[in-house]
Amino acid sequence: MMGAIEEKTILETEDESPLRSENHFGSSQSMRKIQTFETSSHVSSLVDIPYTYSPKRIRNRAFMSIYIVLIKAKINVLLPFGPLAILLHYITGKHGWVFFLSLVGITPLAERLGYATEQLAFYTGPTVGGLLNATFGNATEMIISIYALKQDMIRVVQQSLLGSILSNMLLVLGCAFFTGGIVNSQKVQKFDKAGAVVNSGLLLMAVMGIMFPAVLHFTHTEVHFGKSELALSRFSSCIMLVAYASYLFFQLKSQQNLYSPAPVEEVEEEHKEEDSDEEEAPEITQWEAIGWLAVLTLWVSVLSGYLVDAIEGASDSWNMPVAFISVILLPIVGNAAEHASAIMFAMKNKLDITLGVAIGSSTQISMFVIPFCVVIGWFMGKPMDLNFQLFETATLFITVLVVAFMLQEGTSNYFKGLMLILCYLIVAASFFVHVDPSNVVSLIVNT
């Protein structure tokens, strides 16, 4: 009898046309029809329900998935800017417009990558889901960095990755604290200090790995000039990758509860939020999420190539330093997914997830993406090192200290968020008037 009811419910929900998909997937009412009899599982999923595949149902699912991912979200109105940028690249060759349109076209792709990762997280659990969110949230920066590395634009790689760390720690976390503090002004927002302390320690370790090659260079104490700092950078990068792998093992195996606070002490609050939590359900299946991650990553990699090609031309046409474009503009686009997710979770008073998105993403870039780019450059024969120059290294060090002091109490409010946002504005203004040392040398030589 129960099986017949399940089959009837599935037939009713699957036969709906894509035109009614917003009512089908936009609200969780019809989704709860499917999940009514799956209360025993930890995560309700579309693929948990056995049903026979038919060409009609497969076609309907395909249309439904395309509608949900590429049409339903309002930010998808920016998707046509990507093909338009490629068209202008071959027709006009105006690097300023190509860069701007590529930047705008990558923004919805970064956000959709975050959405597909969140959908996949319903099937993998919160811990692995948070790791996937940080990984694919940084996919845009990693792809842009690899393309720039191939074209010997090492300073662009360094500055864009540095800018991503600064953007996550100051702008993303600041906006999340600010909006969360305003929405939840009647109560004190708290988060787990243990996870924040571990991430702060990893960030300080990354600062140490980045600082020593710069100090070695600017104090002129190298054994072999130009070679010692590169060798030190490659050695430190390998150490940082080992440290990050150990951190993942510590997070996923040894101390699983460290980043997933037990709700025993918050039973009443959990009951109050039970209705809103029930509304959250996966809108696409697990394999659809994996497929969309592959498609979106491929499209981001295509647009990243045109974006990197147009950076220097855009700097000349806009009369704007390459450092400002690399440190400020590129990371804002690359962190679109993290920005939206962190603010959303902060408004729901889920600051542990907010910190996992913002600080976790900064930790992954500093301890994995940057050393990974050094190792990839090593294999490619590119002199990618950890010497981020004195100005950038000092900016990173001060930023990590400021954020570490903000997190030491384990509480958040809108004033802390405002302070972080204002700090980011100071950083942005500093890079707008900052000239890269390599450009200064070239200007002196040319004059």
N, C-alpha and C positions, 0 to 999 in steps of 0.2 A: 504493500500500500504506500509506504514512504517512497519507494523507488518510482512508483507511478506519478506521485505528486511532483517529485524532483524532475522527472522527464517532461511533464506538462509545463512546469515553470520555465525550464530551459527552452522548450520550443516556443513559448510565448515571448521570451526575451530575445531569442536569436532571430526570429522572423521579423523583427522591427526593421524598418528601412533606415538607411544612413541619414535621411533627411530628418529623422526624429532622434538622431544620435545625441543631441545635447540633452534631451530629456532622459535618454537612456543611460548616458554616462555622466552627464553634467551634474545631476543630482544622484544621491546615493540610494534613492528609494528603490529603483529597479535593481540596483546592485545588491541591495539587501535581500531582494527576492531570491537571488541566486545563492546567497550566503546564509540563508535562514537555517539550513540543515548542516552547516559546516562549523558549528560553534565549538567543536572539540579541538580543532586545529589551532595552533598558535597564531598563524597569519592566514586570513581568508584570502584565497586567490582564485582567479578565474580558471586556472588550469587544474585546480583540485577537483573540478566537477567532471566526471566522465560523460562524454557525449560523442556521438558518431559524427565524423567529418563528411560533409557533402560539398560539392562544388558551389552550391548556392550559399551555404553558410561560410565557406572560406572566402567567397567574394564579398559577402556582407561584412565579415570581420576585417578584410583588407580595406574596404571603403571606410569602415568605422574607425580603424586605426589611423588612416590618413587624415580623416576629419579631426580626430582628437589631437594629433601631434602637430599637423601643419595648418589647420584652419581655425580651430576653436579658440586658441589663445589670441588675445588682442595684439600681442607683440609680433605676431606673424605677419602683420601688414608690412613689416620691414624686410621680409624675405626677398622680394624682387630686387632690392638694391644690390644684392650680390651678383646676379647675372648682369645687371646694368653696369656694374663696375668692370666686369670682364669685357663687356661690349665696348665701353669707353676706352679701355686699355688698347684695343686693337684699332679703334676708329680715330680717336683724337690724340691719345698718348699724353693727356694732361694728368700729370702725376698727382696734383692736388685733389682733383675730383675723384680719381681712381682710388686714392688712399681714403678719402672721406666716405665714399660709397662702400668700399670694402669694409671699413670700420663699422659702418651702420649695418651692413649685411651680415657680419659675423655676430653682432649683438643678439639677434633672436636665436641664432644657432647655438650660442653659448647657453642661453636660457633654456632652450629645448634639450640640450645635453643634460642639464641639471634636472629637468623634468623626467627624462627617460631614466636617469639614475635613481631618482626618488621612486619611480614606479618599480624598478628592479629591486629596490631596497625592501619593498613589501614582502618579497619572496626570500630574501637573504637574511633578514633580521636586522636589528638596529645597529649593532657593532660593525658588521661587514657593510651594511648600507651606508654608514657614515664614512667608512674608508672609501667605498666606491664613489660617494658623493664628492669627496675631496679629490680623488684621482681623476675622474672625468671632468670635474670642475676646473682642473688644471690642464686638461688636455689641450685647450686652446693655446695657452702659454707655451706648452711643450712643443706643439707643432710649429708655432711661429718661431720659436728659438732654433729648432732644427733647420728650418728653411734659412734663417739668417746665418746660422753657422756654416751652411754650405756655401754661402756667398761671402765668407770671410768677414761678416759684420759682427765681430766678437763683442764690441762695445754695445751694440744694440741688444744682443743676447743678455749681457750682464745687466744692462739698465732696465730692460723689460722685466726680467725676473726679480730684480731688486724692487722695481715699482709694484710688482704684484704682491710682494711681501708687505710693503708699506701700505698699499691700498687695502689689503685684507685686515691688517692690524689696526689701522687708524680710521679709514673711511667706512669699511664694511662693519667692523665691530662698533664704531662710533654711532653710525646710523641705527644699528640694531639696539644698542643701549638707549639711544635717545628716543626712538619710537616706542620701544618696550616700556621705558620709564614713564612716558606720557600716557600710554594706554592703560598701564597698570599702576597708576599713581597712588592708588589707595593702599597698596601693599608693597613690602620690600621684596625685590626680586633677588633670589639667591641662586648660586650655582655651586657645583662641587669644586672645592679648592684643590683637591688632590690632582685632578686632571689638568687644571690650569697650571699648577706648579711643575708637573712633568713637562708640559709643552713649553713653559717658559725656560726650563732648564735646557731643553733641546734647542730652543732658539738662541740661547746664550752660547751653546756649544757651536752652533752654526756661525755665530758672530766671531767666535774665536778662530774657527777654520778660515773664515774670510779675511780676518784682520791680519793674521801673521804674514801671509804673502805680501800684503800691502805695506806692512811695517818693514819687512825685509827689503822691499824695493825702495822705499823712500828714505831709509837709513843708510842705503848703499853698503850693506853688510853681507852681500851675497858672495859665496865662494866662487861661483861662476856667473858672471853678470848675464841676466836674461834667461839663464837656464835653471838656476837654483829655485827661483820662485815658481817656475813651471813644474819642476819636479816635486816641490813641496805641495803645490796645488793638487797634483794628481794623487800623491800619497794621502793627503788630507781628505780628498774626495772619496777615496776607497774606504777610509776609516769612517767617514760620515755615512756612507751607504751601509756599512756594517752596523753602525749605531741605529740607523733607521730601521733596518731589518730586525734588530733586537727589540726596538720599540714596538714594532708590529707584533712580534711574538709575545711581548709583555702585555700588549693591549688585548690581543685576541685569545690568548691561551692562559697566561699566568694570572692576570688580574682583570677578568672579564667584568666584574662588578664595579671596577674603579670608574668606568665611564658610563655605567648604566645604573644609576642610583636606585636602590630598592625603594618601592613605593609604600613600604609598610608604615613609615612615619607620616605619609601623606595620603592616608586612606580617604579621609573626608574630601580633600581637594580632588582626588582621583574620581570619586563618585560625582562631584560637581561637574567635572569635565568629561564625564563618561558619554554624555550625549554628543558633545562635539567630537570626541574621539571616534565614535561609531560612524560619523559621517565620512571619515577618511578611509577610503578603500581603493584598491588598484583599478585603474581605468583600462589598462591594456595588459595582455598576458606577459608572462616571463620572456618567452621567445620573441614576442613583438618588441619588448623593451630592448633586448639584446640586438635585434636587427636594426632598430632605429639608432642605437648607439653607434653601430658600425657605419650606417649611412650618414649620420650627422657628422661623425668624426672625419669621414672621407671628404665631405663637402667643406668642412672647416679647413682641412689641409689644402684643398684647391684654392680657396679664397685667401689663405695665409700667404701663399706664394705671390699673388698679385699685391697683397698688402705690403709685404716686405720689399718688393721691387719699387714701390712708390714712396717709401719713407723719405729717402733723401730728396727726391723731387718735391715732395710735399713740404719739407723743411725749407727748401729754397723759395717755393712759390708763396708760402704763408709767412716767410720771414720769422720762423719759429725754430728754436734750438732742437736738434735731434734728441738731446737728452730729455727735454720736456715731453716730446712725443713718445719716447720710449718708456719713460718712468711714469708719466701721468695718463696719457691718452690710451695707450695700448692696454694697460692693466684694468682700466675702468670697464673696457669692453670684455676683456677676458674674465673678469670677476662678476659679470652680470648675474650668473646663476647663483654664486655664493651670496651676492648682495641681496637678491630677492629672498632666498631661503633663510638667511640669517635674520632679516627683518621680520619675516612671517613667523618664525619660531619665537622670536623675542616678544612679539605682540601676543602670542599664545602663552607667554610666561614659561617657555621651555628653553631656559638659558643654557643648559648643558648642551643641547643640540646646537644652539647658536655658537657657542665657543668651539664645538667640534667642527663646525663649518668654517668659521673665520680663522681662529687660531690654528686649528688642525690643518687648514689649507696652507697657511704661512709656514707651519712646521714641515709640511710635505715639500713645499717648494725649496726651502732652505736646506733641508736634510736629504732630499731625494732628487728633485728636478735639477738644481744647480750642480751637485756632484755628478749626476747622470750626464749632463751636457758636457762637463769637463772630460768624462770618460769617453763619451761619443766623439768629442773633438780629438781626443788622443788617438782613437782608431781611425779617424778621418784625416789625421795629419794636420789638424788645426791647432794653433797655440792657445786654446781656450784655457784660462787659468782663473784662480780665485782672487786675483788682484783687481778689486773693484774701484781702485783709486781712493784717495784719501777722503774726498768729499762724500762719496757714496757710502764708504765704510763707516764714517762718523755718523751719517744720517741713520743708517741701520742700527748702529749700537745705541744711539740715544732713543730711537723708537722702541726698541726692545725693552730698554729700562723703563720708559714711560708706561708702556702697556703692562709690564710686570708689576709695577707699583699700583696700577689701577685694579689689577686682579687679586691682589694679596688679601683683601678683606673678604672675598667670596660673595660680595653683594654688588648690585648694579642699580643705577638710577639715571635719569635723563641728563643730569649735570655732567656725569662722567662721560656720557656719550657726546655731549656738546664739546667737552674739552678735547676729546680725540678727533672730532671733526675739525676743530680750529687748528689743532696741531697739523692735520693733513693739509690744510690751506697754507700754513707756513711752509711746509715741505714743498708743495706745488709751486708757490711763489719763488722759493729758493732755486728750484730747477729751471724756472723760466728765465732767470738771470744768470744761470750757470753755464759756462762754456767748457766743453770737455777738454782736458789737457792735450789730447792728441790733436784736436782741432787748432788749439793755440800754437802748437809746434808747426803745423802745416801753414798757418797764417804767417808766422814769422819767416818761414822758409820762402814763401811766395813773395813777401814784401822785400 
